[in-house]
Amino acid sequence: MAGHQDAEMLPSAAPTFFTGLRRMFYVVTANETSFENLEEVPNYVKQGMPFLVFLFIVETLVAWIRNKPTPRFSNVIASGGVALVTQTVRVLTVSVEMVAYVWLYQNLRLVDLSWDSPLTWWLAFFGVEFGYYWSHRLHHEVNILWAAHQVHHSSDDYNVLSSLRTSAFQRCTSFFMNLPLALFVPPAAFLVHYQLNLLYQAWLHTEVVGSLGPLEYVLNTPTHHRVHHGHNRRYMSKNYGGTLIIWDRMFGTFHEERGPLAYGLTTAVNTWDPVWIQFQHFVCIWRTFWRTHGLWNKVSVCLAEPGWAPSKHEHRSTQDVPQVTQPVPKYDRRVTMPWACYVMVHFALVLITSRQLPKNLGMLGTVGRLGTTLWTLSSLAAILDCRPTAALMELYRCMTVLGTGLLLWLSGGHMTSSLALTHITLACHACSVVVWILYFMNSPKVQLGGKTD
């Protein structure tokens, strides 16, 4: 699943609870989701975020009632951080995807379909889903594309918030698979189903829902998607569908859920840092590229399957995947409750302030503010990872934010579009500076970390 933010979409009224919940499961009618103009299409993904949180809370309660494992605090913060990194990078990039789609439709379309026709609605539904299947499959089979998509598979927990682990770059690469639809599907119809397809996939990320009976033959369900996220040998490269599972059945990539699964990457990331999670496989490809001799081998590092190496005479095999042993070890560094509260407060603050940027910042100010967001997320992750450098890194960050905020205040500017939020931000960082100074004064007695699993 990936977020969607386009300048073409205007603000629209928030949906009722029942309507918003229906959209999360693609339970909509053609009449209520058909629009003549692109500007009329609601931002379904943005409107769906509160309902995603609601589903997560319900999932957590069900797991707790059943005495099953509940989401880990650090994993939740990391998933939210990954989503925030994606949102941050998207602010710095030009949204050319819909521009390209609209241009192709206006200049090269083969037919004119009525925007309010049921045929157009269903054609867009199946077209978007078919494009998603092949795009998703290619992102598993081509290494440079996998570098973007691996972000989504980086969590070794599996819950609704795992759907927030979206790549900051995948939308730029996956969108090309949708451009052929511009030859006959109106842009508004495409944008509706593009968003609803993504929203539907949120509830697939759960372990509390079992088999759904006959629906399993047609729809993508939690049981099918759990298989896709498993890195057990028999589950590799399976179940690529978004809303439907029929394409996997047709093209030989379907596998039923049988036995326990191990989630995450075959080579664990072993950090809660959302910035590193986003970029780590690109760094791996870069290092391998420069170590590899021969032009063709260098090209293969990028375009062959993940795990390809010149020493291998064949493409990746499931035998290259380590055998999973039970119980599956999970990365976990536990911090004490006071530091967990500290992280939670600062994460909430960066989440809120990232949506309240002043409109007159300019390009340099925007880059600086968003760079601070990435720094904050990495610094908080350092605390959760119990890194030795975490305390110093966080002290420098808090001092920088506080100093920058005071300079802006003295010059008549504000850190956010809300004066009250600016004051809260400055006060919070001022208190944090005091906390870290006291920490260093009593460092032999105060520890960041608690137990380590």
Stockholm file with secondary structure:
# STOCKHOLM 1.0

chainA/1-453         MAGHQDAEMLPSAAPTFFTGLRRMFYVVTANETSFENLEEVPNYVKQGMPFLVFLFIVETLVAWIRNKPTPRFSNVIASGGVALVTQTVRVLTVSVEMVAYVWLYQNLRLVDLSWDSPLTWWLAFFGVEFGYYWSHRLHHEVNILWAAHQVHHSSDDYNVLSSLRTSAFQRCTSFFMNLPLALFVPPAAFLVHYQLNLLYQAWLHTEVVGSLGPLEYVLNTPTHHRVHHGHNRRYMSKNYGGTLIIWDRMFGTFHEERGPLAYGLTTAVNTWDPVWIQFQHFVCIWRTFWRTHGLWNKVSVCLAEPGWAPSKHEHRSTQDVPQVTQPVPKYDRRVTMPWACYVMVHFALVLITSRQLPKNLGMLGTVGRLGTTLWTLSSLAAILDCRPTAALMELYRCMTVLGTGLLLWLSGGHMTSSLALTHITLACHACSVVVWILYFMNSPKVQLGGKTD
#=GR chainA/1-453 SS CCCCCCTTSCCCCCCCHHHHHHHHTTCCCTTTTCCSSGGGSCCHHHHHHHHHHHHHHHHHHHHHHTTCCCCCHHHHHHHHHHHHHHHHHHHHSCCCHHHHHHHHHHHHCSCCCCTTCHHHHHHHHHHHHHHHHHHHHHHHHSHHHHHHHGGGGCCSSCSGGGGGCCCSSHHHHHGGGGGGGGGTSCHHHHHHHHHHHHHHGGGGSCSSCCCCGGGGGTBCCHHHHHHHHBCSGGGTTCCCCSSBSHHHHHHTCCCCCCSCCCBSCSSCCCCCCHHHHHHHHHHHHHHHHHHCCSHHHHHHHHHSCTTCCTTCSSCCCGGGSCCCCSSCCCCCEEECHHHHHHHHHHHHHHHHHTTCCCTTCHHHHHHHHHHHHHHHHHHHHHHHTTCTTHHHHHHHHHHHHHHHHHHHHHTTCCSSSCHHHHHHHHHHHHHHHHHHHHHHHTTTTCCSEEEEC
#=GC SS_cons         CCCCCCTTSCCCCCCCHHHHHHHHTTCCCTTTTCCSSGGGSCCHHHHHHHHHHHHHHHHHHHHHHTTCCCCCHHHHHHHHHHHHHHHHHHHHSCCCHHHHHHHHHHHHCSCCCCTTCHHHHHHHHHHHHHHHHHHHHHHHHSHHHHHHHGGGGCCSSCSGGGGGCCCSSHHHHHGGGGGGGGGTSCHHHHHHHHHHHHHHGGGGSCSSCCCCGGGGGTBCCHHHHHHHHBCSGGGTTCCCCSSBSHHHHHHTCCCCCCSCCCBSCSSCCCCCCHHHHHHHHHHHHHHHHHHCCSHHHHHHHHHSCTTCCTTCSSCCCGGGSCCCCSSCCCCCEEECHHHHHHHHHHHHHHHHHTTCCCTTCHHHHHHHHHHHHHHHHHHHHHHHTTCTTHHHHHHHHHHHHHHHHHHHHHTTCCSSSCHHHHHHHHHHHHHHHHHHHHHHHTTTTCCSEEEEC
//
